[in-house]
């Protein structure tokens, strides 16, 4: 209770401070009395309880942080643990060494969206919103992930280190930073000139949109989703794709268009000699009948690219091992749930049994259920447990929150930030929520 009452300077009890109409982003915190019964008429008893000082009921209203932020960069304020700089002034994650970990890299939201036009993870956007700054901390676990793929494409480094993995699944507790680390990896790979196929929300591949059974493959096609996948892939990679020629010229099968059925008089489409991957993708975007076939062909083409490193980065990867929201009628009164492996697009991209570089991040926020340890089409040693914050990382995070006025500077102490760390067990989102009560 004392932790709750020690609120921020902008968190004031009802009736004392700003008028109710001065802000719209309020939320109520209701605390039960010792008997476990919540107040039924908190508005009537709030003032009397506050004056008595020993009431059984509390009805406090807290405002979101609205204090003016300090200057963007101020050497007197940008101080981390032990007097180290809190921010690293760089425009890429490539320059970081393991001696420079636990420093924040600051980009604008436009810069993030320019590098990741497919979309940003929800956890990253929440962090940006609450801290009112688009900065991320470079963690040791991220550098290990980055260095793994750096060693694969750098022969000089590969000769020294043999313990590299081409396929990795990022697993771990909820809100430990898997999606943010994957987004940072994509950012780094693209600044290095790699061709990255990034799916920020793999669950979208199994939920929503038009679907039908393909009579030729006996799988289910999702042409609306396929068209969006092609459009997203073009957003950042358009220039590079115009330079990469197609290497497969077999006919691409046509399916149903979005709401228009099968194309009359044609079952396939062929790419002419000299076509590029950009031309291939444009074919799928322009003709919805070919969208699913082009997505499948694109997967095969990307495996043959040798001029530039290719990375597949799939967030919410665990959604591809469970049932979708689609159902197929079985009888007049019953339907059967369709598994993700029965979707043509998922079936083409899910497997990790190949020699391509691929990272999949599990998302436990999507509530798809816990999967077994050994998954089909996945190497047995691919799973990597991503850790929660360490004590050193948590200390840096709390200094950053104090810098962004989530934590009051006059209330900050080592004892208090350690309480937050141990209460949350290093969970990132819980630490951010608890920090407001210092």
N, C-alpha and C positions, 0 to 999 in steps of 0.2 A: 504494500500500500504506500509505503514511503517513497518507493521508486516511482509509482504512478503520480504521486502528488508533487514530486520534484520535477515539474514540467518546465518546458522551455519558456523563454521570455515572451514568445508569441502564443503561448498556450495558457489561456486565462480562464478561470472558473466563470460559470454563467453568472451574469449580473455585475461583474467587476471588470471593466475594460471597455473594449469597443462595443458599440451597439450591435444588435443582432443583424441589422441590415447592411453592415459594413463589409461583410464577406459572404461569399456563396459556397465556398469549399470547406464546409464544416462537417464534423462527424461527432457523434455522441459516444462517450465511454461510460457504460453503466456497470457499476460494481455491486455484486450481491451482498446482502447483510450476512452476519455469521450463520444465520439459519438457512441461507441459500435462497432467500426469497428476494426477488428484484423489486425495486420501488415501482409502485403502480401510479403514483402521482408525484413524479420527481420534480416537476415544475413548481408544484405547490409547496413542497417541503425543502427545496434546494436552498433557499435563502436562510430559513431557520436552522437547517443543518449546518450551514457554513458558519453562522454566528455562534451556535452551541459548541462547535468544535469537537464534539464527541458523538455525532450522529451515526446511526447504523447504515444510512443510505447516502450515496454520493451520485450526483448527476452533473458531470462536468462536460463542458463543450470545449473542444480543442481546435484551434485553427491550424491550417497547413502553413508551412514557413512562408512568411511574406516580408521578413526583414530585408532591407536592401543588402545585396551582396557586396562584399569588398571588391576592390579592383581585381581584374582578371588575374594579373600577376603582380605580386608584392613580395619582395624578398623577406620582409619582416614576418609575413604570414605564411608563406609557402615553405614551412619547416616541418619535416617529418620526425620520426623517432630518432633520438640521438643527435639532433641537429642536422640530419641529412636533408638534402632538397626533396621536396614532396613531388615535384614534377620533373619529367625528363623532356627536354625540348628537342623533339625529333618528329619527323613526318612519316616514319616507318618503324615497324617492329624488328627490322633486320639488324639494326645497329646494337641491339641489346645483348649484353653478355650476362652470364649468371652472377657476376659481381654487382650488376646494376638492377637486381630484382627488387620488387616491392616499391616501384616508382610508378607514378601515374603518367599516362600519355593523354594529352588533351587535344581533341579534334572538335571541330564544329559539327553540328548535326548534318549540315549540307555535305561536309566532307565524308561523313560516315555513309550517307545515302548515295553519294557518288561512287564510292567503292563497293557498296553492297546494295545496289538498286533493287535486288529481289526482295528485300525487306530485312529489318533488324529483329533479333529475338525479343520476345516480350519482356524477359527479365532485364535485358539491356535497356530497353526503353523505360522501364519502371525505375531503374537506377538513375537514368538521365533526368527523369521527371522529378524524382524526390530530391536529388542533389542539385538540380538546376544547373548542371554542367555535364557536358558529354565527354567525360574522361573515364578511362579504364585503367586498372592496375595490372602491370605486367608481373605475373606470378611465375614461380619456379616451374610449376607444372605445365604452364603454357610454353615456356622455353624448351622444356624437354620434348613436348609435342612438335614444336617448330623444328628443333634440331634433328629429330628423327627423319623428317622428310627432306631437310636440307642435306643430310648425309646421303640420301638415296640419289639425288641428282648431282652431287659433287663428287666426282671420282676420287679426288685427293683425300677427302674426308672419309669416304666409304672404305678406302684401303686401310685406314687406321681403326675404324669401328665396324664391327660386323653385326651388332645387335640392333638391326633396323627392322621395322615392320612396314610393309606396304599397305596393309589393311588394319585399321584400328577402330574399335568401338569404345567410345567414351561412356562409361557407366559410373554410377556413384549416387550418393544421397541427393535428395531434392534440393535445389537452390545452392549447389556447390560450385556452379560456374561453368558447366559443360557447354551450354549453348553460347555463352560469351566467349569462351576459349575457341570454339569452332569458328565463330565470326571473326575473331582476331586472326586465326590461322588463314582464313580466306583473304582477309585484308593484306596480310603479309605476302601470301602467294601471288596475289595480283600485283602488288608493288614490285615483285620480283619478275613479272612478265609471264607468269603461268596462266594456263587456260583452266579455269575453275568452273565446274558445274555445281552450283550451290543451290540447295533446296532448304530454305529457312524453316519451312513448315511441312514436314513430310506427311502430317496427318491430313493435309488438304488433298493428298493423292488418294485417300481412302474415304473421304467424306464430301458429300455435296456434288452437284452437277449431274449431267445426263450420262446414263450408262446403258449398255446393251450387250448381249452375248454375240460374239463373233462366231459365225457358223463355220469358218475355215479353221481357226485356231482353237476353238472351244474355250477361249478366255473371254473376259469381259472388257470391252473398250470404253474409254472415257474421253471422248473427243474434245469436250469443253476444257477439261483439265490439260489435255495434251497441247492444245493451242496456247494456253497460258504458260505452260512450261517452256515452249519454244520462244514465246515473247520475252519471258524473263531471262532466258539464256542469251538473247541478243542484246539486252540492255547494256551490259558492260563489255561483251566480247565481240561486238559487231565488226570492228576493224580487224581483229585477229582472224575471225572466221572467213573474212573475204580473202585472206592470204593462204588458207588451207584448202587444198583440192580434195574432192571426193575420191575415194579409192575403191568403193563398191558401186557397181553399176547394174546390179540385179534389179528387176522391177520391184517397186514398192507396192504392196497390196493396199487397195482402197477399202474403206469400211463405210459405215453410215455417217452422213454429215449431221451436224447439229440440228435436229428437228426436220430434216429433209429426206431422210432415208438413204438408200443406196443410190449411187450414180448409175444412170442408165447407159448401157453401151460400153462400159469400161470397168475392168476389175483391177487394173494395176496402172501405175504411172512410172515412167522411166526418167532418170536424170541424164541429160545429154553429156557427151564427153566434154571435159574441160570445166565442169561445174565445180563450184566451191561449196564448202559447208554452209556458207551464208545462203547460197542459192537453194540448198536442200531445205534449210529451215524456212526460208520464205515460201517454198512450195507447201509446207505443212501449215503455215499461217494463212496463206491465201486460200487454200482448198481444205476445208474442214474434213472432207472425206479422207484426206491423206494424213491428217494430223497425227493420229496414233501410229501409223506406219512409219512416219518420219521420226517420231520420238524413239522408236525401237531401232531404226537404222542409225540414228545419231549416236546411240550408245555403242554400236559396233564401229562406227567411223572414229569415234574418239579413242577407242582402243588401238587404232592403227596410226594415230598421230605420233610422229617421232621428232618433229621440228621444235616442239615446245613441251615442257612438262605439263601433264594433265592431272588434275586432282578432282575427285568426286567428293563433295562435302554434303552430307545429308543430316539435317537436324530432325528430331522426333523420329529417328530411325526405327525405334521399337514399334511404331504404328504399322510398320510393314510386316509384322509377324503376328498380327492379331486379326480379328474379324473387322470388316468394314461396316458402314451403316447401310450398305446396299443389301437388298433381299431379292431372291428369285422365287416366284410362285412355284409351289410343288403340287398342291391340290387346291381345290376351290377355297378351302378354309385355312390353309397353312402356307408359310413361306420359309425358305431356308436362307440363313445368313451367308453372305459371300465372304470368303477369306481374302486377305490382301494378296496372297500369292496367285489368286485367280484373275487379278487385274493385269492386263497386258503391260501397262506402263511399269507397275511395281515389279512384275515378273522379269522385266528386262534390266532393271537397275538394282534390284535388291542383293543379288549374289555378290559375295566377296571372294569367290573361288576363281581368281584370275590374277594377273600380274600387274594390274593397274593400281595406282595410289588412290585409296578411298578411306574416308573417315565418316563414321556414323555416330551421332550423339543421341543417347537415350534421353527422353524427356519424361520425367515422372510427374510433371504437371498436367499431362494429357490424360491421366487416369486410364491407361490401357491395360493395367494389370502387370504383375511381375512375371517375367519370362524365365524359362529354364536356363540353366547355365550354358548348355550346348544348343546352338541354334542351327537350323538347316542353312546350307550355303554360306556358312561363316567359319573361318579357321578357328580351331580350338583355342589358340593363344591370342586371338584378336582383341579380347576384352581388356580394357585398361580402366582401373578404378580411379576416378578423378577425386582428389581429396577436398575436404572442407578447408576453410581458412586455418592456417597455422597461427600460433601466438604472435609471431612477428608480422604476419600479414594482417591479422586483426588489429594490431597496434597501429599500423600504417593506415588502415581503413578508418579507424576512429579519429586519427589526426586529420584525415581528409574530411570527415564529416564535421569536425570542429571548424576546419577552414571554410566549409560551405554553410556554416551556421545551423546545422542540424543539431549539434551539441553546443551548449553555451560554454564559452571559453573559461569563464570564471568557475564553472562547475566541473571542469574536466580534471580527472586525476587518474593515476595508474590503477588504483583500486576499483574505480567505477568502470573503466573500459574492460578490465579483466572480468568483472561481474557480468557484463554484457556478453563477453566471449564465452564464458562457461555456461551462462544461462541458455545461450543459443546453440552451444556445441559447435561453433564455427559456421553456422548456417548464415549465408549472406543476407537473404531477405529478412530473417529474424533479427540479425544484428542491426540492420538499417532501421527496423521498426522500433527496437528497444533503445536505440541511440537517442531518440527524440525525448526520452524520459529522464535523461541525465540532467 
